[in-house]
Amino acid sequence: MFFLIVVSLVFVAISWWVARLGNAVGYLGVAFFGLGLVVVVIKLLPQSSSA
């Protein structure tokens, strides 16, 4: 789980950097990989993955 958090944070940082350089596609990357962070946090909640 820690690996997913780190990878998502790295991609969010790279996408943010691309967006700050003036490329609007970077914001799409921030949104997409930021959503990945939200999913990881939800999976860390107790009983979030039990049926």
PDB file of N, H, CA, C and O in Angstrom:
ATOM      1  N   MET A   1       0.824  -1.180   0.000  1.00  0.00           N
ATOM      2  CA  MET A   1       0.000   0.000   0.000  1.00  0.00           C
ATOM      3  C   MET A   1       0.875   1.254   0.000  1.00  0.00           C
ATOM      4  O   MET A   1       0.559   2.244  -0.660  1.00  0.00           O
ATOM      5  N   PHE A   2       1.974   1.198   0.745  1.00  0.00           N
ATOM      6  H   PHE A   2       2.231   0.394   1.281  1.00  0.00           H
ATOM      7  CA  PHE A   2       2.892   2.329   0.810  1.00  0.00           C
ATOM      8  C   PHE A   2       3.449   2.651  -0.570  1.00  0.00           C
ATOM      9  O   PHE A   2       3.643   3.818  -0.912  1.00  0.00           O
ATOM     10  N   PHE A   3       3.705   1.616  -1.357  1.00  0.00           N
ATOM     11  H   PHE A   3       3.548   0.668  -1.079  1.00  0.00           H
ATOM     12  CA  PHE A   3       4.236   1.796  -2.704  1.00  0.00           C
ATOM     13  C   PHE A   3       3.251   2.583  -3.577  1.00  0.00           C
ATOM     14  O   PHE A   3       3.665   3.462  -4.334  1.00  0.00           O
ATOM     15  N   LEU A   4       1.959   2.276  -3.478  1.00  0.00           N
ATOM     16  H   LEU A   4       1.623   1.562  -2.864  1.00  0.00           H
ATOM     17  CA  LEU A   4       0.947   2.990  -4.263  1.00  0.00           C
ATOM     18  C   LEU A   4       0.868   4.456  -3.873  1.00  0.00           C
ATOM     19  O   LEU A   4       0.689   5.320  -4.732  1.00  0.00           O
ATOM     20  N   ILE A   5       1.000   4.741  -2.588  1.00  0.00           N
ATOM     21  H   ILE A   5       1.146   4.039  -1.890  1.00  0.00           H
ATOM     22  CA  ILE A   5       0.971   6.127  -2.131  1.00  0.00           C
ATOM     23  C   ILE A   5       2.164   6.894  -2.681  1.00  0.00           C
ATOM     24  O   ILE A   5       2.014   8.011  -3.174  1.00  0.00           O
ATOM     25  N   VAL A   6       3.340   6.300  -2.599  1.00  0.00           N
ATOM     26  H   VAL A   6       3.462   5.392  -2.198  1.00  0.00           H
ATOM     27  CA  VAL A   6       4.548   6.967  -3.075  1.00  0.00           C
ATOM     28  C   VAL A   6       4.493   7.190  -4.580  1.00  0.00           C
ATOM     29  O   VAL A   6       4.816   8.277  -5.059  1.00  0.00           O
ATOM     30  N   VAL A   7       4.091   6.178  -5.322  1.00  0.00           N
ATOM     31  H   VAL A   7       3.828   5.294  -4.933  1.00  0.00           H
ATOM     32  CA  VAL A   7       4.025   6.299  -6.784  1.00  0.00           C
ATOM     33  C   VAL A   7       2.993   7.348  -7.185  1.00  0.00           C
ATOM     34  O   VAL A   7       3.252   8.151  -8.082  1.00  0.00           O
ATOM     35  N   SER A   8       1.845   7.355  -6.546  1.00  0.00           N
ATOM     36  H   SER A   8       1.636   6.703  -5.817  1.00  0.00           H
ATOM     37  CA  SER A   8       0.827   8.352  -6.865  1.00  0.00           C
ATOM     38  C   SER A   8       1.316   9.758  -6.544  1.00  0.00           C
ATOM     39  O   SER A   8       1.093  10.684  -7.323  1.00  0.00           O
ATOM     40  N   LEU A   9       1.971   9.924  -5.416  1.00  0.00           N
ATOM     41  H   LEU A   9       2.152   9.171  -4.782  1.00  0.00           H
ATOM     42  CA  LEU A   9       2.511  11.237  -5.057  1.00  0.00           C
ATOM     43  C   LEU A   9       3.569  11.705  -6.049  1.00  0.00           C
ATOM     44  O   LEU A   9       3.621  12.886  -6.395  1.00  0.00           O
ATOM     45  N   VAL A  10       4.407  10.790  -6.505  1.00  0.00           N
ATOM     46  H   VAL A  10       4.365   9.831  -6.224  1.00  0.00           H
ATOM     47  CA  VAL A  10       5.432  11.150  -7.492  1.00  0.00           C
ATOM     48  C   VAL A  10       4.771  11.596  -8.793  1.00  0.00           C
ATOM     49  O   VAL A  10       5.172  12.603  -9.377  1.00  0.00           O
ATOM     50  N   PHE A  11       3.769  10.861  -9.247  1.00  0.00           N
ATOM     51  H   PHE A  11       3.443  10.043  -8.773  1.00  0.00           H
ATOM     52  CA  PHE A  11       3.103  11.238 -10.488  1.00  0.00           C
ATOM     53  C   PHE A  11       2.299  12.530 -10.340  1.00  0.00           C
ATOM     54  O   PHE A  11       2.208  13.306 -11.291  1.00  0.00           O
ATOM     55  N   VAL A  12       1.721  12.772  -9.177  1.00  0.00           N
ATOM     56  H   VAL A  12       1.795  12.141  -8.405  1.00  0.00           H
ATOM     57  CA  VAL A  12       1.032  14.041  -8.943  1.00  0.00           C
ATOM     58  C   VAL A  12       2.036  15.186  -9.000  1.00  0.00           C
ATOM     59  O   VAL A  12       1.757  16.229  -9.592  1.00  0.00           O
ATOM     60  N   ALA A  13       3.197  14.996  -8.390  1.00  0.00           N
ATOM     61  H   ALA A  13       3.423  14.149  -7.909  1.00  0.00           H
ATOM     62  CA  ALA A  13       4.224  16.039  -8.403  1.00  0.00           C
ATOM     63  C   ALA A  13       4.723  16.311  -9.825  1.00  0.00           C
ATOM     64  O   ALA A  13       4.893  17.467 -10.211  1.00  0.00           O
ATOM     65  N   ILE A  14       4.955  15.266 -10.592  1.00  0.00           N
ATOM     66  H   ILE A  14       4.817  14.327 -10.279  1.00  0.00           H
ATOM     67  CA  ILE A  14       5.405  15.442 -11.974  1.00  0.00           C
ATOM     68  C   ILE A  14       4.328  16.134 -12.802  1.00  0.00           C
ATOM     69  O   ILE A  14       4.625  17.027 -13.595  1.00  0.00           O
ATOM     70  N   SER A  15       3.084  15.721 -12.616  1.00  0.00           N
ATOM     71  H   SER A  15       2.843  14.995 -11.971  1.00  0.00           H
ATOM     72  CA  SER A  15       1.986  16.338 -13.370  1.00  0.00           C
ATOM     73  C   SER A  15       1.819  17.799 -12.987  1.00  0.00           C
ATOM     74  O   SER A  15       1.556  18.642 -13.845  1.00  0.00           O
ATOM     75  N   TRP A  16       1.969  18.102 -11.709  1.00  0.00           N
ATOM     76  H   TRP A  16       2.183  17.418 -11.012  1.00  0.00           H
ATOM     77  CA  TRP A  16       1.873  19.489 -11.254  1.00  0.00           C
ATOM     78  C   TRP A  16       2.975  20.331 -11.884  1.00  0.00           C
ATOM     79  O   TRP A  16       2.739  21.463 -12.305  1.00  0.00           O
ATOM     80  N   TRP A  17       4.179  19.771 -11.944  1.00  0.00           N
ATOM     81  H   TRP A  17       4.371  18.851 -11.602  1.00  0.00           H
ATOM     82  CA  TRP A  17       5.312  20.473 -12.556  1.00  0.00           C
ATOM     83  C   TRP A  17       5.038  20.735 -14.043  1.00  0.00           C
ATOM     84  O   TRP A  17       5.313  21.825 -14.545  1.00  0.00           O
ATOM     85  N   VAL A  18       4.496  19.735 -14.739  1.00  0.00           N
ATOM     86  H   VAL A  18       4.272  18.850 -14.331  1.00  0.00           H
ATOM     87  CA  VAL A  18       4.156  19.900 -16.154  1.00  0.00           C
ATOM     88  C   VAL A  18       3.085  20.978 -16.309  1.00  0.00           C
ATOM     89  O   VAL A  18       3.154  21.791 -17.231  1.00  0.00           O
ATOM     90  N   ALA A  19       2.104  20.990 -15.419  1.00  0.00           N
ATOM     91  H   ALA A  19       2.048  20.330 -14.670  1.00  0.00           H
ATOM     92  CA  ALA A  19       1.043  21.996 -15.490  1.00  0.00           C
ATOM     93  C   ALA A  19       1.602  23.393 -15.237  1.00  0.00           C
ATOM     94  O   ALA A  19       1.181  24.358 -15.874  1.00  0.00           O
ATOM     95  N   ARG A  20       2.536  23.499 -14.321  1.00  0.00           N
ATOM     96  H   ARG A  20       2.879  22.715 -13.803  1.00  0.00           H
ATOM     97  CA  ARG A  20       3.132  24.806 -14.014  1.00  0.00           C
ATOM     98  C   ARG A  20       3.985  25.322 -15.169  1.00  0.00           C
ATOM     99  O   ARG A  20       4.212  26.527 -15.278  1.00  0.00           O
ATOM    100  N   LEU A  21       4.453  24.435 -16.020  1.00  0.00           N
ATOM    101  H   LEU A  21       4.269  23.457 -15.931  1.00  0.00           H
ATOM    102  CA  LEU A  21       5.222  24.851 -17.201  1.00  0.00           C
ATOM    103  C   LEU A  21       4.311  25.384 -18.301  1.00  0.00           C
ATOM    104  O   LEU A  21       4.798  25.881 -19.317  1.00  0.00           O
ATOM    105  N   GLY A  22       3.013  25.289 -18.117  1.00  0.00           N
ATOM    106  H   GLY A  22       2.618  24.885 -17.292  1.00  0.00           H
ATOM    107  CA  GLY A  22       2.081  25.851 -19.070  1.00  0.00           C
ATOM    108  C   GLY A  22       1.312  24.836 -19.889  1.00  0.00           C
ATOM    109  O   GLY A  22       0.530  25.209 -20.763  1.00  0.00           O
ATOM    110  N   ASN A  23       1.520  23.575 -19.624  1.00  0.00           N
ATOM    111  H   ASN A  23       2.156  23.272 -18.914  1.00  0.00           H
ATOM    112  CA  ASN A  23       0.821  22.539 -20.366  1.00  0.00           C
ATOM    113  C   ASN A  23      -0.425  22.123 -19.574  1.00  0.00           C
ATOM    114  O   ASN A  23      -0.314  21.586 -18.471  1.00  0.00           O
ATOM    115  N   ALA A  24      -1.598  22.370 -20.137  1.00  0.00           N
ATOM    116  H   ALA A  24      -1.689  22.806 -21.032  1.00  0.00           H
ATOM    117  CA  ALA A  24      -2.850  22.098 -19.433  1.00  0.00           C
ATOM    118  C   ALA A  24      -3.082  20.608 -19.200  1.00  0.00           C
ATOM    119  O   ALA A  24      -3.869  20.245 -18.325  1.00  0.00           O
ATOM    120  N   VAL A  25      -2.430  19.751 -19.946  1.00  0.00           N
ATOM    121  H   VAL A  25      -1.791  20.046 -20.656  1.00  0.00           H
ATOM    122  CA  VAL A  25      -2.591  18.303 -19.755  1.00  0.00           C
ATOM    123  C   VAL A  25      -2.082  17.888 -18.376  1.00  0.00           C
ATOM    124  O   VAL A  25      -2.514  16.868 -17.840  1.00  0.00           O
ATOM    125  N   GLY A  26      -1.178  18.660 -17.803  1.00  0.00           N
ATOM    126  H   GLY A  26      -0.827  19.489 -18.239  1.00  0.00           H
ATOM    127  CA  GLY A  26      -0.667  18.357 -16.472  1.00  0.00           C
ATOM    128  C   GLY A  26      -1.765  18.340 -15.425  1.00  0.00           C
ATOM    129  O   GLY A  26      -1.718  17.546 -14.486  1.00  0.00           O
ATOM    130  N   TYR A  27      -2.765  19.220 -15.579  1.00  0.00           N
ATOM    131  H   TYR A  27      -2.803  19.866 -16.342  1.00  0.00           H
ATOM    132  CA  TYR A  27      -3.870  19.232 -14.625  1.00  0.00           C
ATOM    133  C   TYR A  27      -4.688  17.950 -14.713  1.00  0.00           C
ATOM    134  O   TYR A  27      -5.220  17.483 -13.706  1.00  0.00           O
ATOM    135  N   LEU A  28      -4.791  17.389 -15.889  1.00  0.00           N
ATOM    136  H   LEU A  28      -4.359  17.769 -16.708  1.00  0.00           H
ATOM    137  CA  LEU A  28      -5.475  16.107 -16.051  1.00  0.00           C
ATOM    138  C   LEU A  28      -4.729  15.019 -15.276  1.00  0.00           C
ATOM    139  O   LEU A  28      -5.350  14.182 -14.622  1.00  0.00           O
ATOM    140  N   GLY A  29      -3.412  15.032 -15.351  1.00  0.00           N
ATOM    141  H   GLY A  29      -2.907  15.712 -15.883  1.00  0.00           H
ATOM    142  CA  GLY A  29      -2.606  14.074 -14.598  1.00  0.00           C
ATOM    143  C   GLY A  29      -2.748  14.263 -13.099  1.00  0.00           C
ATOM    144  O   GLY A  29      -2.821  13.289 -12.350  1.00  0.00           O
ATOM    145  N   VAL A  30      -2.786  15.520 -12.657  1.00  0.00           N
ATOM    146  H   VAL A  30      -2.727  16.311 -13.266  1.00  0.00           H
ATOM    147  CA  VAL A  30      -2.974  15.789 -11.223  1.00  0.00           C
ATOM    148  C   VAL A  30      -4.312  15.233 -10.755  1.00  0.00           C
ATOM    149  O   VAL A  30      -4.395  14.615  -9.693  1.00  0.00           O
ATOM    150  N   ALA A  31      -5.354  15.452 -11.545  1.00  0.00           N
ATOM    151  H   ALA A  31      -5.286  15.954 -12.407  1.00  0.00           H
ATOM    152  CA  ALA A  31      -6.681  14.955 -11.171  1.00  0.00           C
ATOM    153  C   ALA A  31      -6.714  13.427 -11.155  1.00  0.00           C
ATOM    154  O   ALA A  31      -7.258  12.826 -10.229  1.00  0.00           O
ATOM    155  N   PHE A  32      -6.136  12.805 -12.170  1.00  0.00           N
ATOM    156  H   PHE A  32      -5.693  13.293 -12.922  1.00  0.00           H
ATOM    157  CA  PHE A  32      -6.179  11.347 -12.283  1.00  0.00           C
ATOM    158  C   PHE A  32      -5.402  10.677 -11.153  1.00  0.00           C
ATOM    159  O   PHE A  32      -5.922   9.790 -10.476  1.00  0.00           O
ATOM    160  N   PHE A  33      -4.153  11.104 -10.954  1.00  0.00           N
ATOM    161  H   PHE A  33      -3.731  11.824 -11.504  1.00  0.00           H
ATOM    162  CA  PHE A  33      -3.332  10.464  -9.924  1.00  0.00           C
ATOM    163  C   PHE A  33      -3.737  10.916  -8.523  1.00  0.00           C
ATOM    164  O   PHE A  33      -3.514  10.190  -7.554  1.00  0.00           O
ATOM    165  N   GLY A  34      -4.326  12.096  -8.405  1.00  0.00           N
ATOM    166  H   GLY A  34      -4.507  12.686  -9.192  1.00  0.00           H
ATOM    167  CA  GLY A  34      -4.889  12.511  -7.128  1.00  0.00           C
ATOM    168  C   GLY A  34      -6.059  11.631  -6.737  1.00  0.00           C
ATOM    169  O   GLY A  34      -6.242  11.312  -5.562  1.00  0.00           O
ATOM    170  N   LEU A  35      -6.854  11.238  -7.731  1.00  0.00           N
ATOM    171  H   LEU A  35      -6.705  11.498  -8.686  1.00  0.00           H
ATOM    172  CA  LEU A  35      -7.940  10.290  -7.473  1.00  0.00           C
ATOM    173  C   LEU A  35      -7.388   8.948  -7.000  1.00  0.00           C
ATOM    174  O   LEU A  35      -7.997   8.276  -6.168  1.00  0.00           O
ATOM    175  N   GLY A  36      -6.239   8.567  -7.531  1.00  0.00           N
ATOM    176  H   GLY A  36      -5.743   9.113  -8.207  1.00  0.00           H
ATOM    177  CA  GLY A  36      -5.590   7.343  -7.068  1.00  0.00           C
ATOM    178  C   GLY A  36      -5.248   7.416  -5.590  1.00  0.00           C
ATOM    179  O   GLY A  36      -5.377   6.431  -4.863  1.00  0.00           O
ATOM    180  N   LEU A  37      -4.809   8.592  -5.149  1.00  0.00           N
ATOM    181  H   LEU A  37      -4.704   9.392  -5.739  1.00  0.00           H
ATOM    182  CA  LEU A  37      -4.520   8.772  -3.723  1.00  0.00           C
ATOM    183  C   LEU A  37      -5.791   8.655  -2.885  1.00  0.00           C
ATOM    184  O   LEU A  37      -5.774   8.073  -1.800  1.00  0.00           O
ATOM    185  N   VAL A  38      -6.879   9.205  -3.387  1.00  0.00           N
ATOM    186  H   VAL A  38      -6.892   9.679  -4.267  1.00  0.00           H
ATOM    187  CA  VAL A  38      -8.155   9.109  -2.668  1.00  0.00           C
ATOM    188  C   VAL A  38      -8.577   7.645  -2.524  1.00  0.00           C
ATOM    189  O   VAL A  38      -9.047   7.232  -1.464  1.00  0.00           O
ATOM    190  N   VAL A  39      -8.410   6.872  -3.582  1.00  0.00           N
ATOM    191  H   VAL A  39      -8.028   7.208  -4.443  1.00  0.00           H
ATOM    192  CA  VAL A  39      -8.773   5.450  -3.535  1.00  0.00           C
ATOM    193  C   VAL A  39      -7.918   4.701  -2.533  1.00  0.00           C
ATOM    194  O   VAL A  39      -8.429   3.852  -1.802  1.00  0.00           O
ATOM    195  N   VAL A  40      -6.626   4.996  -2.481  1.00  0.00           N
ATOM    196  H   VAL A  40      -6.210   5.685  -3.075  1.00  0.00           H
ATOM    197  CA  VAL A  40      -5.739   4.327  -1.529  1.00  0.00           C
ATOM    198  C   VAL A  40      -6.148   4.670  -0.102  1.00  0.00           C
ATOM    199  O   VAL A  40      -6.158   3.800   0.769  1.00  0.00           O
ATOM    200  N   VAL A  41      -6.485   5.928   0.137  1.00  0.00           N
ATOM    201  H   VAL A  41      -6.477   6.634  -0.571  1.00  0.00           H
ATOM    202  CA  VAL A  41      -6.902   6.326   1.485  1.00  0.00           C
ATOM    203  C   VAL A  41      -8.201   5.626   1.868  1.00  0.00           C
ATOM    204  O   VAL A  41      -8.352   5.197   3.012  1.00  0.00           O
ATOM    205  N   ILE A  42      -9.130   5.504   0.942  1.00  0.00           N
ATOM    206  H   ILE A  42      -9.007   5.853   0.013  1.00  0.00           H
ATOM    207  CA  ILE A  42     -10.387   4.800   1.227  1.00  0.00           C
ATOM    208  C   ILE A  42     -10.116   3.330   1.528  1.00  0.00           C
ATOM    209  O   ILE A  42     -10.753   2.748   2.407  1.00  0.00           O
ATOM    210  N   LYS A  43      -9.177   2.729   0.807  1.00  0.00           N
ATOM    211  H   LYS A  43      -8.660   3.202   0.093  1.00  0.00           H
ATOM    212  CA  LYS A  43      -8.850   1.315   1.052  1.00  0.00           C
ATOM    213  C   LYS A  43      -8.203   1.127   2.428  1.00  0.00           C
ATOM    214  O   LYS A  43      -8.265   0.034   2.992  1.00  0.00           O
ATOM    215  N   LEU A  44      -7.596   2.161   2.962  1.00  0.00           N
ATOM    216  H   LEU A  44      -7.546   3.048   2.504  1.00  0.00           H
ATOM    217  CA  LEU A  44      -6.975   2.051   4.286  1.00  0.00           C
ATOM    218  C   LEU A  44      -7.985   2.139   5.422  1.00  0.00           C
ATOM    219  O   LEU A  44      -7.663   1.803   6.562  1.00  0.00           O
ATOM    220  N   LEU A  45      -9.195   2.583   5.126  1.00  0.00           N
ATOM    221  H   LEU A  45      -9.457   2.855   4.200  1.00  0.00           H
ATOM    222  CA  LEU A  45     -10.215   2.678   6.158  1.00  0.00           C
ATOM    223  C   LEU A  45     -10.648   1.277   6.588  1.00  0.00           C
ATOM    224  O   LEU A  45     -10.712   0.364   5.764  1.00  0.00           O
ATOM    225  N   PRO A  46     -10.942   1.107   7.870  1.00  0.00           N
ATOM    226  CA  PRO A  46     -11.365  -0.204   8.347  1.00  0.00           C
ATOM    227  C   PRO A  46     -12.657  -0.672   7.677  1.00  0.00           C
ATOM    228  O   PRO A  46     -13.599   0.105   7.518  1.00  0.00           O
ATOM    229  N   GLN A  47     -12.692  -1.900   7.302  1.00  0.00           N
ATOM    230  H   GLN A  47     -11.927  -2.530   7.431  1.00  0.00           H
ATOM    231  CA  GLN A  47     -13.832  -2.571   6.694  1.00  0.00           C
ATOM    232  C   GLN A  47     -14.294  -1.923   5.385  1.00  0.00           C
ATOM    233  O   GLN A  47     -15.471  -2.009   5.036  1.00  0.00           O
ATOM    234  N   SER A  48     -13.388  -1.283   4.668  1.00  0.00           N
ATOM    235  H   SER A  48     -12.431  -1.213   4.952  1.00  0.00           H
ATOM    236  CA  SER A  48     -13.769  -0.678   3.389  1.00  0.00           C
ATOM    237  C   SER A  48     -13.753  -1.681   2.255  1.00  0.00           C
ATOM    238  O   SER A  48     -14.349  -1.437   1.206  1.00  0.00           O
ATOM    239  N   SER A  49     -13.084  -2.801   2.445  1.00  0.00           N
ATOM    240  H   SER A  49     -12.599  -3.000   3.297  1.00  0.00           H
ATOM    241  CA  SER A  49     -13.018  -3.765   1.364  1.00  0.00           C
ATOM    242  C   SER A  49     -13.691  -5.097   1.714  1.00  0.00           C
ATOM    243  O   SER A  49     -13.531  -6.081   0.992  1.00  0.00           O
ATOM    244  N   SER A  50     -14.419  -5.128   2.784  1.00  0.00           N
ATOM    245  H   SER A  50     -14.549  -4.329   3.371  1.00  0.00           H
ATOM    246  CA  SER A  50     -15.108  -6.366   3.133  1.00  0.00           C
ATOM    247  C   SER A  50     -16.488  -6.397   2.475  1.00  0.00           C
ATOM    248  O   SER A  50     -17.115  -5.359   2.262  1.00  0.00           O
ATOM    249  N   ALA A  51     -16.934  -7.578   2.167  1.00  0.00           N
ATOM    250  H   ALA A  51     -16.424  -8.421   2.339  1.00  0.00           H
ATOM    251  CA  ALA A  51     -18.222  -7.713   1.459  1.00  0.00           C
ATOM    252  C   ALA A  51     -19.384  -7.758   2.396  1.00  0.00           C
ATOM    253  O   ALA A  51     -20.528  -7.870   1.956  1.00  0.00           O
TER     254      ALA A  51
END
